[in-house]
Amino acid sequence: MSLAEISDDEIINEDEVESTEPVKISPFSMLKAGPEPPFDLDGDYKNWLNASREQRKEIMRKQAKIVRRKQENYYKSIAREHNNVLLKLGKDDELKDWKYDYISEEESGICRRFLAEKTYLGRFKVAGEGERRLKNKDLQMRNDKKIKSDLSQYLLHYRPPDRRVLIASNLTFNKYNRVPVYCDITEKPEDVIIPSSLTFEYIDNNIVNDSVERNLAYALKLGGKKENQICCDCAAKGKECYENIDCQCFELNSKMSRLQPLKDDQLTEFSSRKPILFKHIFNTYYNNIGFACSELCGCLGKCNNNATFLIEKNLFPLEIYRSDMEMGFSVRSTVFIPAGTPVVEFAGELLEEAHVPLEHAEYAYQCSSKDDEKWELLLDRVNFEPAYDRLLRQFNKQNYYIDPTIYGNVARMVGHSCCPNMEVVRVYKRSLSPAHVNMIMVTLEDVYPGTPLSIDYGYHYSQRLVERCKCGTFACRNSKAKDLQHLNVLKLAEVIKEIHGHRREMFQRTVLKPMERFRNKSL
Ligand SMILES: C[S@@+](CC[C@H](N)C(=O)[O-])C[C@H]1O[C@@H](n2cnc3c(N)ncnc32)[C@H](O)[C@@H]1O
């Protein structure tokens, strides 16, 4: 049944929709859940697009080549990348109000506290158990453990070999968003193993297959009607959107923040110009939801009420690399990223839980949960057309996922960490169905060049990794450093602060200081 044939009161019971095989589906039957970003072709995209997964492996195998970097140029190459970000910022008026620098001491304290609590809670199977312990002040006060380990070994700075095998110079085929792929575990291009996980279709926005997820396709159609769109026209009145009580998008953003179980001055704020600082550790993912302006608004989403704004700018070059046989590919940033920054969206195919093939479970990420009472409460406070309102409430009876296995982006390669440097949260745009969600990855601490990007996969998933986790953080549950295994929250925050100090010192010494000397010379 095509979209046009679905009548307003014909909401489909998801149980009736049959699951399809995880075969490659033509991109032309896919509905994009957002506008296409600017695209400037880089490479032989047509050949790639028409190739099967096996043929794509062959393409990669054939194009794999050695690239070399002179050893003495390593920090200079990082400085060059840093300088490129500064140049980009200097040329872009839309970014003039965004600060590319260390966050303030006070903000750093908030980040450290959150990260320490997150790391602490990550050890407990039942959230309630961790919560109970965390609330126990005595436990937090005991702070007398001596750290014997040398913390400078936990800087997590991945310095690739000077001779690397480049598998793909740009996985996106878009000059505006280059993502190279390297294999650092083999010396010869002909020895490189190309796994199927590298042959996915690169997308920038979530997509909906209208023959599999008819209700989601219907939601895109109904949500696109003027009556159900949420957008604003503050720009025409010469006003910014964030904290503007007349802005419809900010109004919803603010209603969403009020679902957080905190007082006003402690709420996590979703704005474009301020760092996103998480204040409350419990159920961060479910409690922190934002609403952002979009291309439908007068401001075109370039205002201060769009937490996805920086992601759309592609300011931070990311790289996919393999440095470990078992762990597979990972992602690292080649530049500094301040804490509280949205770095990348986790994009993929939107699917109801029952439609996620079992073999994709490893990669799929839940983006809405059924019987969410807070969500129901939110829907009560927004006026939509009755048919659309009914559809939105029907969505609340199912779990929805973003599956990046066939269609995905660089975020699908982000690894697990027992002390992660990013958190995933939801920011809605245009309307409120699962087809309007953007899962964004926000930095939890300053990320220095070369650091692998990571999230916490959650207790149950990471439990499977316990014996073989290679996150390399001081808090790794697979670590042999016994003195770092059972630290309380205060001690964890202290250790995080010390490691952070080492990282900053190294960045200052190896990149920023030499850059000053290079000033006015070409890098
Ligand atoms: C979502 S995928 C990440 C991308 C994957 N590395 C790849 O090459 O396709 C999750 C898988 O990556 C590997 N992985 C991620 N984080 C890891 C960690 N900290 N230690 C060991 N393996 C990890 C595990 O094999 C895990 O099942």
The ligand as an ORCA input file, in Angstrom:
! r2SCAN-3c Opt
* xyz 0 1
  C      28.174     -1.292     17.705
  S      29.523     -2.292     17.292
  C      30.835     -1.125     17.190
  C      31.543     -1.202     15.872
  C      32.346     -2.465     15.681
  N      33.616     -2.353     16.397
  C      32.618     -2.749     14.196
  O      33.764     -2.862     13.756
  O      31.640     -2.872     13.457
  C      29.745     -3.190     18.757
  C      30.833     -4.228     18.733
  O      32.123     -3.614     18.740
  C      33.008     -4.297     19.611
  N      33.314     -3.426     20.768
  C      32.787     -2.212     21.025
  N      33.311     -1.698     22.157
  C      34.180     -2.607     22.634
  C      35.030     -2.667     23.780
  N      35.084     -1.688     24.668
  N      35.799     -3.763     23.939
  C      35.769     -4.787     23.045
  N      34.997     -4.797     21.952
  C      34.198     -3.728     21.748
  C      32.268     -5.532     20.107
  O      32.561     -6.569     19.236
  C      30.825     -5.108     19.958
  O      29.971     -6.202     19.823
*
